[in-house]
Amino acid sequence: MAKYATKAAERTGTLDRRLTAGDRLTDLPVRDHARRHIAECLRLGKLPQLKELRLAAWAHMLGFRGHFSTKSRAYSITLGELCADRAAHQREYAIAAGLQPDLDPGTTLVITDWHYVGRGDPPAMEIPLPRGGPPCPGS
């Protein structure tokens, strides 16, 4: 179900709000696929062994509570670890493909250097004026 929660509500055809007691599942403006997921969340939410998951309260998100990604350290991997792993993979790929030299991580790679050429504004340039045609307003 998490794959559906990662998409915007309008793309998956789900609701952008929680269900209320007055909502009838058959009247909700959702696609049949999402309606079946919502109905299943409502059904499973009534089971005592699944009560702590609060599936009925999160049925509008197809049972997936909160945001689709987490920064919580309570989960098996954090976004920071994912980012670091991806950066390491990209670096290794670039080195293997010959796109980046294999340098010590503490090395600063200088790609170019700067040369002092003067200070101040560049000399004034003569700008060609348009020829013919009506004059510009205010000129």
Secondary structure per residue as TSV (DSSP state, phi and psi in degrees):
chain	resnum	aa	ss	phi	psi
A	1	M	-	360.0	-26.8
A	2	A	H	-59.7	-30.5
A	3	K	H	-63.3	-30.8
A	4	Y	H	-76.0	-32.6
A	5	A	H	-70.7	-20.0
A	6	T	T	-78.2	-14.8
A	7	K	S	-95.7	156.6
A	8	A	-	-64.0	151.1
A	9	A	H	-56.7	-38.9
A	10	E	H	-70.7	-23.1
A	11	R	H	-80.0	-36.7
A	12	T	H	-90.7	-11.5
A	13	G	T	81.2	23.3
A	14	T	-	-96.7	-174.9
A	15	L	-	-92.6	154.4
A	16	D	S	-102.8	20.0
A	17	R	S	-149.1	164.1
A	18	R	-	-73.1	154.9
A	19	L	-	-74.5	146.7
A	20	T	-	-112.9	168.7
A	21	A	T	-61.8	-28.7
A	22	G	T	-81.5	-9.5
A	23	D	-	-74.3	133.1
A	24	R	-	-106.2	128.4
A	25	L	G	-55.7	-38.1
A	26	T	G	-69.6	-21.4
A	27	D	G	-95.5	-5.8
A	28	L	S	-68.4	140.2
A	29	P	S	-81.5	64.0
A	30	V	S	-128.7	162.1
A	31	R	-	-73.2	159.4
A	32	D	H	-59.6	-38.1
A	33	H	H	-61.1	-48.1
A	34	A	H	-66.7	-36.6
A	35	R	H	-60.4	-40.2
A	36	R	H	-65.4	-39.9
A	37	H	H	-64.6	-43.8
A	38	I	H	-62.7	-44.2
A	39	A	H	-61.1	-40.3
A	40	E	H	-66.9	-38.7
A	41	C	H	-62.3	-42.2
A	42	L	H	-64.5	-40.9
A	43	R	H	-65.7	-48.9
A	44	L	H	-67.0	-29.4
A	45	G	H	-65.2	-17.6
A	46	K	T	-84.9	-13.2
A	47	L	S	-75.5	129.4
A	48	P	G	-58.3	-36.9
A	49	Q	G	-72.1	-13.7
A	50	L	G	-111.9	9.6
A	51	K	G	-56.7	-40.2
A	52	E	G	-66.6	-18.2
A	53	L	G	-77.2	-17.6
A	54	R	-	53.3	45.8
A	55	L	T	-62.5	-37.2
A	56	A	T	-66.2	-38.0
A	57	A	T	-67.3	-27.5
A	58	W	T	-109.6	20.9
A	59	A	G	-60.3	-34.0
A	60	H	G	-64.6	-21.4
A	61	M	G	-103.3	22.2
A	62	L	T	59.2	33.9
A	63	G	T	86.3	-4.8
A	64	F	-	-95.0	113.5
A	65	R	-	-78.6	144.9
A	66	G	S	70.1	-155.9
A	67	H	-	-81.6	152.4
A	68	F	S	-68.5	-23.1
A	69	S	S	-119.1	161.6
A	70	T	-	-136.7	153.3
A	71	K	-	-107.7	11.2
A	72	S	-	-71.5	139.1
A	73	R	T	-80.9	-7.8
A	74	A	T	-75.8	-16.7
A	75	Y	S	-88.8	169.8
A	76	S	S	-66.1	-26.7
A	77	I	S	-146.4	143.8
A	78	T	-	-101.5	164.9
A	79	L	H	-62.7	-33.8
A	80	G	H	-62.7	-41.6
A	81	E	H	-66.1	-41.2
A	82	L	H	-60.8	-43.4
A	83	C	H	-64.2	-44.5
A	84	A	H	-64.3	-42.0
A	85	D	H	-63.3	-41.3
A	86	R	H	-65.4	-42.7
A	87	A	H	-62.0	-41.6
A	88	A	H	-64.7	-42.3
A	89	H	H	-63.1	-45.2
A	90	Q	H	-62.7	-39.7
A	91	R	H	-63.6	-46.9
A	92	E	H	-62.3	-40.1
A	93	Y	H	-64.2	-44.9
A	94	A	H	-63.3	-38.2
A	95	I	H	-67.5	-45.6
A	96	A	H	-64.6	-32.9
A	97	A	T	-84.9	-2.5
A	98	G	T	77.7	17.1
A	99	L	S	-88.7	-15.3
A	100	Q	S	-147.2	138.0
A	101	P	-	-72.1	152.0
A	102	D	-	-87.7	95.6
A	103	L	-	-109.6	159.1
A	104	D	-	-60.6	137.5
A	105	P	T	-55.3	-24.2
A	106	G	T	-85.6	-1.0
A	107	T	-	-82.3	137.8
A	108	T	-	-98.1	120.5
A	109	L	-	-90.0	120.7
A	110	V	-	-96.5	116.1
A	111	I	-	-86.6	-33.7
A	112	T	-	-148.6	174.4
A	113	D	-	-132.8	164.3
A	114	W	-	-109.4	146.6
A	115	H	-	-126.6	135.5
A	116	Y	-	-74.2	126.8
A	117	V	-	-120.1	0.8
A	118	G	-	136.3	-178.8
A	119	R	-	-137.1	164.0
A	120	G	S	91.4	-177.6
A	121	D	-	-73.9	150.9
A	122	P	-	-67.2	159.1
A	123	P	-	-60.0	149.3
A	124	A	-	-62.0	140.4
A	125	M	-	-112.2	144.2
A	126	E	-	-80.3	123.1
A	127	I	-	-96.6	123.7
A	128	P	-	-65.5	136.4
A	129	L	-	-92.7	148.5
A	130	P	-	-66.1	146.7
A	131	R	-	-105.7	137.8
A	132	G	S	73.7	-178.0
A	133	G	S	81.1	170.9
A	134	P	-	-68.4	150.6
A	135	P	-	-68.4	153.2
A	136	C	-	-69.8	144.7
A	137	P	T	-59.3	138.4
A	138	G	T	83.1	4.1
A	139	S	-	-97.5	360.0
